[in-house]
Amino acid sequence: MQKAASCVTASVLRPSKNGYEVSKEPHLLTFADDPVELAGRQDFALSVRHEYRIMRGEGLWGRWKVRTAGYYYELQDDSDDEVISYHWHPESRSPLAFPHMHIGVGSGVTVAGLREPHYETPRMALESFLLMLIKDFGVQPKRDDWGNVLRRGHAQYEQERTWQYHPTEREAQPGDKPSSW
Amino acid sequence: MNAAMLQQRAIQRDGHVEEFSPEEGWDLLDRQARRYLKMDGEEFIARWDAGEFDDPDDRLRHGPEVMRVATLLPLVR
């Protein structure tokens, strides 16, 4: 993940204390100077929090694995307003357990009702979010091999992740209104 | 080797990126609580533990600010 982050920032994703150890509670990866500046877009800043656990795979010789426990990737503007963010927080107090995105005040959207919902998404890899910043938001990459770095990182993520979430799998929550899905 | 790579190297020891110290973790949470919620870290944690922010991602009641700070709690717990 740090290699992916290096495509857009010189800041370093650092683990919380004891973040290389097995623990019941999830560890956190984030920037010490969060939110961090982005080249090419001085009006934007990036915030990353990534929760994880270190676990051993099944069986006597189970392979050690880092398992994602949640994520929070946000693009902010220079007024600290949220532009767009992707979340997954199944272990938080929020009752929402599905991956989702938000459209924030910083996006300039003024249509009523568009900034409150939690828009369901598939699980989002950090590499995908950073690629979006480069391709769609004008952020300048900080390394020449950014394409390969993000592509390989994403491929590794696809190969090793242990679950997938598709929006059609959302469970109805109490109070949900009938929808087209 | 560019400046970005040099900075990254400076925070690595023995192949590991340096962990947050308890002081650094507290500093980040406190700074962000002050910046986004206009309260210090101690007040945020007291109110969080008292159950005030029962849904930190409820956009009908507040913006993204509570989630921004709440997601840093693993740094101080």
Contacts between the chains, C-beta under 8 A, distances in Angstrom:
chain1	res1	chain2	res2	distance
A	2	B	8	7.1
A	2	B	17	6.2
A	6	B	4	6.0
A	6	B	5	7.6
A	6	B	8	6.4
A	9	B	4	7.8
A	10	B	3	6.4
A	10	B	4	4.0
A	10	B	7	5.1
A	10	B	8	7.5
A	11	B	7	7.9
A	12	B	7	6.9
A	12	B	8	5.4
A	12	B	11	4.9
A	12	B	17	6.2
A	13	B	17	7.2
A	14	B	11	6.8
A	14	B	17	5.5
A	14	B	18	6.2
A	14	B	19	6.4
A	14	B	20	5.6
A	15	B	17	6.7
A	15	B	19	5.1
A	15	B	20	7.0
A	16	B	19	6.6
A	16	B	20	5.3
A	16	B	25	6.3
A	16	B	74	5.1
A	16	B	75	5.1
A	17	B	19	5.3
A	17	B	20	5.8
A	17	B	21	6.8
A	17	B	22	6.1
A	17	B	25	6.7
A	17	B	75	7.6
A	18	B	19	7.0
A	19	B	19	5.2
A	19	B	20	7.8
A	20	B	16	6.2
A	20	B	19	7.4
A	25	B	74	6.9
A	25	B	77	6.9
A	26	B	74	6.3
A	27	B	74	6.4
A	28	B	71	7.5
A	28	B	72	7.3
A	28	B	74	3.9
A	28	B	75	6.0
A	30	B	28	7.4
A	30	B	71	8.0
A	30	B	72	7.0
A	30	B	75	7.5
A	32	B	20	6.9
A	32	B	24	6.0
A	32	B	28	6.2
A	34	B	28	6.8
A	34	B	32	7.4
A	47	B	68	6.8
A	49	B	71	4.2
A	49	B	72	7.0
A	51	B	71	7.9
A	51	B	74	6.7
A	72	B	67	6.6
A	72	B	68	7.9
A	72	B	71	4.9
A	74	B	64	6.9
A	74	B	68	7.5
A	80	B	35	7.0
A	80	B	36	6.7
A	82	B	63	6.9
A	82	B	64	4.5
A	85	B	64	6.5
A	87	B	57	6.7
A	87	B	67	7.2
A	89	B	57	6.8
A	89	B	67	7.7
A	89	B	71	7.7
A	92	B	56	6.4
A	92	B	57	7.3
A	92	B	70	7.1
A	93	B	53	7.1
A	93	B	54	5.9
A	93	B	55	6.1
A	93	B	56	6.1
A	93	B	70	8.0
A	94	B	55	5.1
A	94	B	56	6.0
A	94	B	57	4.4
A	94	B	58	7.4
A	95	B	55	6.7
A	96	B	57	6.5
A	102	B	59	6.9
A	102	B	64	6.9
A	104	B	63	7.5
A	104	B	64	6.4
A	105	B	63	7.1
A	115	B	59	6.6
A	116	B	59	4.4
A	116	B	60	5.7
A	117	B	59	7.6
A	118	B	57	7.1
A	118	B	59	7.6
A	142	B	2	7.9
A	142	B	4	5.3
A	143	B	2	7.7
A	143	B	4	7.1
